[in-house]
Amino acid sequence: MSFKVTILGSASAKPTYNRHPSGQVVNIHEQHYLVDAGEGVQQQLIKYGINPLKIREVFITHLHGDHLYGLFPLISTLGLYGRKTPLKVYAPAPFGELLENHLKYFDKELPYEVIWVEVDTTKHTLLSENRTVEVWSIPLRHRVPCAGYLFREKEPGLNVEKFKIAKYNLSIAQITAAKRGEDIWLESGEQIPNSELTYRPYAPRSYAYLSDTNYSGKAVALTKGIDMLYHEATYAAAEQRTAKDRGHATTADAAKAAINTEAKRLLIGHFSARYKDLEPLLTECRERFPESYLALEGETFTIEKER
């Protein structure tokens, strides 16, 4: 069962010739979620082999253009592709006004429905769930209302040890009951505890996307024990004052967040256009948190299963 993140863009607001603005696809069990949609996001999807029709839901952190301007062309293109299923877009207000005007002037006859779900950026709220995943909002500290997103895999169902099936000659009905968590009674009258028969195939995995934001203790607390953390690192550590004033983070802030969440891996992105070479930013992070990586376009980061 897959759990991976593909980077579509990790630049900040000012255009650069070699980096696109923010966008990622989170793939959990082949369910694809688009997180932020900077300019050119639909071209990036195609470039990196992701069918836009596979996008299940869209999560927008805030209403700055480098996180949003690519969504409206994508909505139009999905109509040209013949999408039929509704598309939910989770975003702060007043996104609904922007969507309404786009549909009024550009997409009056879409073959599918676009549904806006308002995100309260002050609350940690369960926004979306199905049998395999939950998506939660994470309040962030930016110049405008902004929310990060936490993707948490639900606990997988129990498996029954094959050698125990043979040892106790379990029937299909008994195996099914064991998978439901029940103890099993044998024909001899012996009771076999469920814990002796079953195991969890892997631990639930998790990923948090925190952009754009100052360092936030609240966000850290809400993402404790995360498997992989994306945290913006717009500026180098020496630019702490600039970062704070503009509602952004430095490499030191990102590393601090990773340390305090006890993350297993840190991805950094939303790089200022002033940095032509990103390696010094990575070095600053790795000096504090060794498992740090650049969120480079086209890179896919996989969260492996662990027992």
Secondary structure as GFF3:
##gff-version 3
##sequence-region A 1 307
A	DSSP	beta_strand	3	9	.	.	.	ID=ss1
A	DSSP	beta_strand	23	28	.	.	.	ID=ss2
A	DSSP	beta_strand	31	37	.	.	.	ID=ss3
A	DSSP	alpha_helix	41	47	.	.	.	ID=ss4
A	DSSP	three_ten_helix	52	54	.	.	.	ID=ss5
A	DSSP	beta_strand	55	59	.	.	.	ID=ss6
A	DSSP	three_ten_helix	65	67	.	.	.	ID=ss7
A	DSSP	alpha_helix	71	80	.	.	.	ID=ss8
A	DSSP	beta_strand	87	91	.	.	.	ID=ss9
A	DSSP	alpha_helix	95	105	.	.	.	ID=ss10
A	DSSP	beta_strand	114	118	.	.	.	ID=ss11
A	DSSP	beta_strand	126	129	.	.	.	ID=ss12
A	DSSP	beta_strand	133	139	.	.	.	ID=ss13
A	DSSP	beta_strand	147	153	.	.	.	ID=ss14
A	DSSP	beta_strand	159	160	.	.	.	ID=ss15
A	DSSP	alpha_helix	162	168	.	.	.	ID=ss16
A	DSSP	alpha_helix	172	179	.	.	.	ID=ss17
A	DSSP	beta_strand	184	185	.	.	.	ID=ss18
A	DSSP	beta_strand	191	192	.	.	.	ID=ss19
A	DSSP	alpha_helix	194	197	.	.	.	ID=ss20
A	DSSP	beta_strand	198	199	.	.	.	ID=ss21
A	DSSP	beta_strand	206	210	.	.	.	ID=ss22
A	DSSP	alpha_helix	217	222	.	.	.	ID=ss23
A	DSSP	beta_strand	228	232	.	.	.	ID=ss24
A	DSSP	three_ten_helix	237	239	.	.	.	ID=ss25
A	DSSP	alpha_helix	240	245	.	.	.	ID=ss26
A	DSSP	alpha_helix	251	261	.	.	.	ID=ss27
A	DSSP	beta_strand	265	269	.	.	.	ID=ss28
A	DSSP	alpha_helix	279	288	.	.	.	ID=ss29
A	DSSP	beta_strand	292	294	.	.	.	ID=ss30
A	DSSP	beta_strand	300	302	.	.	.	ID=ss31
###
